[in-house]
Amino acid sequence: MTAPAIARFIDAARERLGAKGVVTDPAEIAPWLTDWRGRWHGASSGILSPASTEEVAAIVRLAAQHRVPLVPQGGNTSMVGGATPPTDGAAVILSLRRMNRIRSVDDQRAVAEAGVILDHLHAAALAAGRRFPLTLGARGSCTVGGLVSTNAGGTQVLRFGTMRGLVAGVEAVLPDGSIHNGLGGLKKDNRGYSLDQLLIGAEGTLGIVTAAALRLVPAAFDRAVAWAGVAAPQAALTLLRRLQAETDRIEGFELIPGTSLDLVLAHISATRSPLAGRHAWHVLIEATAASAQQESSAALLEHLLAAPLADGLVEDATLAASEAQADAFWRLRDSLSEAERTAGPATQHDISVPIDVMPRFMIETANAAEARFPGTHASGFGHLGDGNIHFHVRAPVGAGSDWIEREGPVGAVRHQACARPARPDESRQAHRLSACNGFAPLS
Ligand SMILES: Cc1cc2nc3c(=O)[nH]c(=O)nc-3n(C[C@H](O)[C@H](O)[C@H](O)COP(=O)(O)OP(=O)(O)OC[C@H]3O[C@@H](n4cnc5c(N)ncnc54)[C@H](O)[C@@H]3O)c2cc1C
């Protein structure tokens, strides 16, 4: 694609969108050419920002006519470079951020346009006495379109599932410029394949998501957040199973290595460890109550943690004494990526394996990576309860930023561990289900 051909396309887009919908100033485009991790850098001579589904459809048709590739973009907070245009400058960014209307909210569902920021969706649901039960560290800037397109999970998957389970319908512009409207709200729809489900996690390859109908749940009546120290990931998993055997009110169960907490305390301002002593591993636990009729969440966590504390499964634990303290505990968890990014180069992968295999995967893979790449530090953190953790290998102290070029070989250690043959003590099913969701390209 030549520069004059792209310029002709952008001129045609300007006629359709008006000046407000087209950015060509390199300084304004620059922040959107690099991914959140600073790992990928692209090039593009324009950002198009339609304000309606019809405008998106018009741009898709024009792009097809002019044979210009489009790279859809929401908040640009994802971590695999999918929102970054290629380096040759041949593609134009299609930003959905101006499509930021919440079209409706009722007891069951919110219909939100693709550019609605997750925090804004939370606020709108809450104002209607409901809750959209998916949250993650990037909630202040990630968008509904990006969440749908990456099948995002976040910290509440344990109880409510990923976007795949929370999306009731999708509106999208398909590659021929036609509009698919799946917002109708049929609970059971037997008309064949579900295009809505195909669009979830498709990262823009099948169409541009312009709006989604999202399932809402009752607003939480209260919540309690606990922080516990444990000896190892297996102890954390045993704790989770014991809690789940007694209640279905656990929403968040996040595993945090002591070494990662150290990074947060060192690099993120105004943070302090919830526990006085040092622990090899930590878990952050959140429980909620739906109504005043239920035992308060604080009382629930207090009595559920008493036995594990008494028998030593949990080394120490504390309950947040206020909402501010609960937020402070979550801030420690949400700052892990930021702290690791500040600490230096690291390769990062999002790994899913069956939950019961996860503790062994974490320990064995960390040992294998550290043995193969001397001086590195490997560990995982995140959603143990979903069998999904962020597995990072940090560069040796003093390594330059070029160390990241080792992402391929280092990633291979993890991918081999994910895909390794089942041992006799693992079920066939567990092996078949093993999967790696690459947060970085496979080597
Ligand atoms: C601190 C932090 C914590 C995170 N924690 C989690 C977590 O716990 N769980 C989790 O799942 N993810 C997590 N993420 C990543 C998460 O997937 C993204 O933040 C979010 O889902 C992407 O939304 P976005 O609007 O920024 O999308 P972008 O980054 O802009 O785009 C993501 C992908 O979707 C495509 N896309 C965007 N909008 C559309 C659209 N309207 N139609 C079609 N394609 C589109 C893009 O081309 C790209 O391929 C985290 C990110 C950060 C920075």
The ligand as an SDF file (V2000), in Angstrom:
LIG
                    3D

 53 58  0  0  0  0  0  0  0  0999 V2000
   -2.7310   -3.5640   34.3630 C   0  0  0  0  0  0  0  0  0  0  0  0
   -3.4670   -4.4760   33.4230 C   0  0  0  0  0  0  0  0  0  0  0  0
   -4.1240   -5.5720   33.9440 C   0  0  0  0  0  0  0  0  0  0  0  0
   -4.8030   -6.4590   33.1010 C   0  0  0  0  0  0  0  0  0  0  0  0
   -5.4270   -7.4990   33.6780 N   0  0  0  0  0  0  0  0  0  0  0  0
   -6.0870   -8.3690   32.8880 C   0  0  0  0  0  0  0  0  0  0  0  0
   -6.7720   -9.4660   33.4750 C   0  0  0  0  0  0  0  0  0  0  0  0
   -6.7550   -9.6650   34.6830 O   0  0  0  0  0  0  0  0  0  0  0  0
   -7.4480  -10.3090   32.6490 N   0  0  0  0  0  0  0  0  0  0  0  0
   -7.5120  -10.1050   31.3040 C   0  0  0  0  0  0  0  0  0  0  0  0
   -8.1710  -10.8680   30.5990 O   0  0  0  0  0  0  0  0  0  0  0  0
   -6.8570   -9.0620   30.7380 N   0  0  0  0  0  0  0  0  0  0  0  0
   -6.1470   -8.1990   31.4740 C   0  0  0  0  0  0  0  0  0  0  0  0
   -5.4960   -7.1480   30.8970 N   0  0  0  0  0  0  0  0  0  0  0  0
   -5.4940   -7.0450   29.4400 C   0  0  0  0  0  0  0  0  0  0  0  0
   -6.9000   -6.8410   28.9380 C   0  0  0  0  0  0  0  0  0  0  0  0
   -7.2270   -7.8480   27.9820 O   0  0  0  0  0  0  0  0  0  0  0  0
   -7.1400   -5.5510   28.3020 C   0  0  0  0  0  0  0  0  0  0  0  0
   -6.8570   -4.5630   29.2430 O   0  0  0  0  0  0  0  0  0  0  0  0
   -8.5410   -5.2790   27.7470 C   0  0  0  0  0  0  0  0  0  0  0  0
   -9.3650   -6.3880   27.5670 O   0  0  0  0  0  0  0  0  0  0  0  0
   -8.3090   -4.7000   26.4050 C   0  0  0  0  0  0  0  0  0  0  0  0
   -9.1800   -3.6300   26.2150 O   0  0  0  0  0  0  0  0  0  0  0  0
   -8.7340   -2.3940   25.3400 P   0  0  0  0  0  0  0  0  0  0  0  0
   -9.9500   -1.5700   25.1350 O   0  0  0  0  0  0  0  0  0  0  0  0
   -7.5690   -1.7020   25.9140 O   0  0  0  0  0  0  0  0  0  0  0  0
   -8.3530   -3.1070   23.9640 O   0  0  0  0  0  0  0  0  0  0  0  0
   -7.1070   -2.8440   23.0060 P   0  0  0  0  0  0  0  0  0  0  0  0
   -5.8420   -3.0940   23.7370 O   0  0  0  0  0  0  0  0  0  0  0  0
   -7.2430   -1.5350   22.3600 O   0  0  0  0  0  0  0  0  0  0  0  0
   -7.3440   -3.9930   21.9220 O   0  0  0  0  0  0  0  0  0  0  0  0
   -7.2270   -5.3440   22.2630 C   0  0  0  0  0  0  0  0  0  0  0  0
   -7.4620   -6.2200   21.0210 C   0  0  0  0  0  0  0  0  0  0  0  0
   -8.8310   -6.1560   20.6400 O   0  0  0  0  0  0  0  0  0  0  0  0
   -8.9690   -5.5410   19.3360 C   0  0  0  0  0  0  0  0  0  0  0  0
  -10.0860   -4.6120   19.4690 N   0  0  0  0  0  0  0  0  0  0  0  0
  -10.2070   -3.5530   20.3120 C   0  0  0  0  0  0  0  0  0  0  0  0
  -11.4090   -2.9920   20.1830 N   0  0  0  0  0  0  0  0  0  0  0  0
  -12.0650   -3.7120   19.2380 C   0  0  0  0  0  0  0  0  0  0  0  0
  -13.3620   -3.6280   18.6640 C   0  0  0  0  0  0  0  0  0  0  0  0
  -14.2230   -2.6860   19.0370 N   0  0  0  0  0  0  0  0  0  0  0  0
  -13.7050   -4.5430   17.7260 N   0  0  0  0  0  0  0  0  0  0  0  0
  -12.8520   -5.5180   17.3280 C   0  0  0  0  0  0  0  0  0  0  0  0
  -11.6060   -5.6220   17.8390 N   0  0  0  0  0  0  0  0  0  0  0  0
  -11.2320   -4.7350   18.7810 C   0  0  0  0  0  0  0  0  0  0  0  0
   -7.6430   -4.8800   19.0400 C   0  0  0  0  0  0  0  0  0  0  0  0
   -7.3650   -4.8310   17.6580 O   0  0  0  0  0  0  0  0  0  0  0  0
   -6.6760   -5.7880   19.7940 C   0  0  0  0  0  0  0  0  0  0  0  0
   -6.4020   -6.9300   19.0100 O   0  0  0  0  0  0  0  0  0  0  0  0
   -4.8260   -6.2300   31.6960 C   0  0  0  0  0  0  0  0  0  0  0  0
   -4.1740   -5.1120   31.1670 C   0  0  0  0  0  0  0  0  0  0  0  0
   -3.4950   -4.2400   32.0290 C   0  0  0  0  0  0  0  0  0  0  0  0
   -2.8080   -3.0570   31.4430 C   0  0  0  0  0  0  0  0  0  0  0  0
  1  2  1  0
  2  3  1  0
  2 52  2  0
  3  4  2  0
  4  5  1  0
  4 50  1  0
  5  6  2  0
  6  7  1  0
  6 13  1  0
  7  8  2  0
  7  9  1  0
  9 10  1  0
 10 11  2  0
 10 12  1  0
 12 13  2  0
 13 14  1  0
 14 15  1  0
 14 50  1  0
 15 16  1  0
 16 17  1  0
 16 18  1  0
 18 19  1  0
 18 20  1  0
 20 21  1  0
 20 22  1  0
 22 23  1  0
 23 24  1  0
 24 25  2  0
 24 26  1  0
 24 27  1  0
 27 28  1  0
 28 29  2  0
 28 30  1  0
 28 31  1  0
 31 32  1  0
 32 33  1  0
 33 34  1  0
 33 48  1  0
 34 35  1  0
 35 36  1  0
 35 46  1  0
 36 37  1  0
 36 45  1  0
 37 38  2  0
 38 39  1  0
 39 40  1  0
 39 45  2  0
 40 41  1  0
 40 42  2  0
 42 43  1  0
 43 44  2  0
 44 45  1  0
 46 47  1  0
 46 48  1  0
 48 49  1  0
 50 51  2  0
 51 52  1  0
 52 53  1  0
M  END
$$$$
